[in-house]
Amino acid sequence: MEKKYSEMTPTELRELIATLREKARRAEQLGILNEFAVYERKAILAQAFLLNPEDFKVGEIYRIQGDPGVFFKIDYLKGVYAWGYRLGGEQQIEAIPISMLVDVKEAF
């Protein structure tokens, strides 16, 4: 039986991320894009469990990794997810793993 990400040690998470990224790379090479996307998303979520949610501040604006020119304002945090809005969008609330957020100051 597999462990939940929240039950894994940092070492176990890093090993899992490496395995998921390798599986994603293979799926991409084989042209299986839906499988690639699943492994990438799992790796991103596992990576969020290596971060401290307290390092992310409510009301702050972050750049979304992998989505150039798109910014996200955090309304609240719940676990390893930041809930908020994409700036300039339709203002629909959504949840993004904190591992996808990059401090605007670090982005440039």
C-alpha positions in Angstrom: 0.0 0.0 0.0 1.4 3.4 -1.0 1.9 6.2 1.5 0.3 9.6 1.3 2.6 12.4 0.3 2.0 13.9 3.7 3.3 10.8 5.4 6.5 10.6 3.4 9.9 11.8 4.6 11.7 14.5 2.5 14.0 11.8 1.2 11.1 9.6 0.1 9.5 12.6 -1.6 12.7 13.5 -3.5 13.0 9.8 -4.7 9.3 9.8 -5.8 9.7 13.1 -7.6 12.8 11.7 -9.5 10.8 8.6 -10.4 7.8 10.6 -11.6 9.9 12.9 -13.7 11.6 9.9 -15.3 8.2 8.3 -16.1 7.1 11.7 -17.5 10.1 11.9 -19.7 9.6 8.4 -21.0 5.9 9.1 -21.7 6.8 12.3 -23.5 9.3 10.5 -25.7 6.7 7.9 -26.6 4.2 10.6 -27.4 1.8 9.7 -24.7 0.9 13.2 -23.6 -1.9 12.5 -21.2 0.3 10.1 -19.3 3.1 12.7 -19.3 0.7 15.3 -17.9 -0.4 13.0 -15.1 3.2 12.3 -14.0 4.2 16.0 -14.2 1.2 17.0 -12.0 2.0 14.3 -9.5 5.6 15.5 -9.3 4.5 19.1 -8.8 2.2 18.1 -6.0 4.8 15.9 -4.3 7.2 18.9 -4.6 4.7 21.0 -2.7 5.1 18.8 0.4 8.8 19.7 0.5 7.9 23.4 0.9 6.8 25.3 4.0 3.3 26.8 3.4 4.3 29.6 6.0 6.7 30.9 3.4 3.8 32.0 1.2 1.8 35.0 2.3 -1.9 35.8 2.0 -2.4 38.9 -0.1 0.9 38.5 -1.9 1.2 38.2 -5.7 3.3 35.3 -7.2 4.3 34.3 -10.7 2.9 30.9 -11.8 5.8 28.6 -12.8 5.5 27.4 -16.4 2.9 30.1 -17.3 4.9 33.2 -18.3 3.3 36.5 -17.7 0.6 35.1 -15.4 0.3 36.2 -11.8 -1.6 34.8 -8.9 -2.8 36.5 -5.8 -3.3 34.3 -2.7 -6.5 34.7 -0.8 -5.9 31.9 1.7 -3.8 28.7 2.2 -5.1 25.3 2.9 -2.4 22.6 3.3 0.0 22.8 0.4 -2.5 24.6 -1.8 -2.8 28.4 -2.3 -6.3 29.5 -3.1 -6.8 32.7 -5.0 -7.2 34.4 -8.4 -5.1 34.8 -11.5 -4.7 38.5 -12.1 -6.3 39.8 -15.3 -8.4 36.7 -15.6 -12.1 36.0 -14.9 -11.5 36.3 -11.1 -12.6 32.7 -10.5 -11.1 31.3 -7.3 -8.8 28.3 -7.9 -6.3 26.2 -6.0 -2.7 25.9 -7.1 0.0 23.8 -5.4 2.5 26.1 -3.7 5.3 24.5 -5.6 4.0 26.2 -8.8 4.3 29.7 -7.2 7.4 31.8 -7.6 8.0 35.0 -5.7 7.8 37.9 -8.1 11.0 39.4 -6.8 12.9 36.1 -7.6 11.3 35.9 -11.0 13.2 38.8 -12.5 
